[in-house]
Amino acid sequence: MQSVIFLFRWTYPVLLVLSSLKESRLHSIFNDLTDGHLMTSISIHEYDTKLHLNKKIKNLVVEISCITENRDYLLNAFSSTDHIESIYLLGKPPETNEERSEFFTRFPKVCIFCEDEGQLALRWAMDTAEECRALGDHYIKEGKKDIAREHFQRGMQLFDRLGKLIDSTRQK
């Protein structure tokens, strides 16, 4: 009798919404940070179906630089999706302090809006590592040490990969 082995592969609950799925630097950075534990990236035209079908998605990373006229419509749609907790935007942010304040008040789920892929990835990795630590603490209190250890390990791996990313960026 042959035994069947099921391999469990954990995937980060982040969805990359990219303007172009070909050779995206943002995708490359996130792939390195997560060691390939990413959901399949999608184009901006596929977001509606993907978000409603997958309730495990907690974070959106959106390359919004090419979208101008329907940007606010899309951000309203992203923000109104209950299971989305955080939105990270790559593109040209509002320029004045007043515009930035109004933007982040209008879209409170947006954590960062910047033009630099590395800065965006750094913020996502720091937030995600902190979430892993908080979940680990939660599971420790519940007495679920194995699950807590997994979350702590994921957080530490993100920090390790982030360090490697920073080192490789410095060398270039």
N, C-alpha and C positions, 0 to 999 in steps of 0.2 A: 504494500500500500504506500503510495507516494504522498508525502505530506505537502500541503500547500502553504507557502510562506507569503504573508502579506507584508509589504513594506509600507510603513507609514512615513509620509513625507510632509512635514509641517510647512505651511506656506504663510508668509507674512500677510496680514490682512490689509494690504495696500494695493491699490489699483493705479497703474500709470495710464493716463489718458494723454496720448501724444499726438502732435500735429502731423507727424510723419513716423511711421513705424520702421522706416529704414534707417539704420545707422544713427540712432539717437544717442547722443552723449549722455543724456539723462538716464536712459535705459541702461547704458553700460555702467554708469556709476552705481545705480541701484542694484544691478545684477551682482556687481562686485561686493557691495555692502551686505547683501543678503545671501551671498554664496549661491545664487541661482534659485533661491526659495521665493520666487515671485509668481504672481498670477500672470497670465499672458497679457501683455499690454494691448490696449485697444486704441482705435482712432476716436476722435471727438464725436464722430457720427454714430458710434456704437454704445455710447455711455448709458443711454436710457435703458436699453435692454439688459445690459450687464449689471447695472446697479440694482434693478428690480429683481433679477434672478438670483443674485448672490448676496444674501443678507450678512455674510461673514465679513464683507468689506467694511473696514472701519475708517481707513484713510484714503484720500484721493490725492494724487500728485498730478497736476494738470499743467501741461505745456500750453499756455493760453496766449502765447505771443502772436500767433497768427489770427486770433479771433478778436475782432474789435466790436463789430456792430451787435452781435448777440451775446457778448460776454456776460452782461448782467443777467440776462435771461438764463444762461447756463448756470451761473453762480447761484441764482435763486433755486433752480432745479436741484443742484447739488446740495445746497443748504437745507432744503426742505425734506431731503431723504433722511428718515429717522436714524437709520443705522450708521450713517456717516458722522463721525465724531470730529474729524480734522481734515482741512483742505490746505494743500501746499501748492502755491501758484508760481509758475515760471513765466516771466514776461515783464513788460514794462509797468512798474507800479505807479500809482498816482504820485504826482510830483510835489505838491505842496503839503505842508502839515495838515492843513484844513481838509484837503482832498483825501489824504491818508486816513485821518480820523473818521471822516464820513464813511469811507469805504469799509474800514474794519468794524465800525458800528453797524453798518448795513449787513455785513457778512461776518458775523462773529465766529463762525467755524473756520475761517481762514486764519492760519497760524503765521504764514509768511507769504509775501508776494515780492519776488526779487528777480533779477535778470541773470543771476549766477547759479549754474547747476550745482556747483560744489557747496555753496552756502545753503541752498535749499536742501540738499542731501544731508548736510551736517545737522540742520535743524530737525529734519525728520528722524535721523538716527538718534539724536539726543532725546527727543520726545519718546520715541519707541523704546529705547533702552530704559528710560525712567518708568514707562508704563510696565515693562517687564519686571522691574524691581518692585513696583507697587503690587502687581499681581502675585509675585513671589511672596511678598509680605502677607498678602491676603490669604494665600493658601497655607502658609505657615500657621497662621492663627486658626485655620480650620483643621489643622493637623494633617494636611495633605503634603507631606514633605517631598515626595517624588515629583509631583506636579510643580511645587514651588521651585525645586532644583532646576527643572527644565526652563522655567521662566527666567531665573537668575542666570542660567547658562546662556540663554539667547541674548540677554542684555549684555553680558560680558563679551560674547562673540561680536555683537554690533560694535562695541567700543574697540575691540581688537582690529576689526576690519576698517573702522573709521581711522584708526591710527595708521594703518597701512596706506589708506587712501591719501591721507595728509602727507605722509612721507613721500609717496610717489609724485604728488603734486609739487612738493618742494624741489624734488630732483629735476623736474622738467624745466 
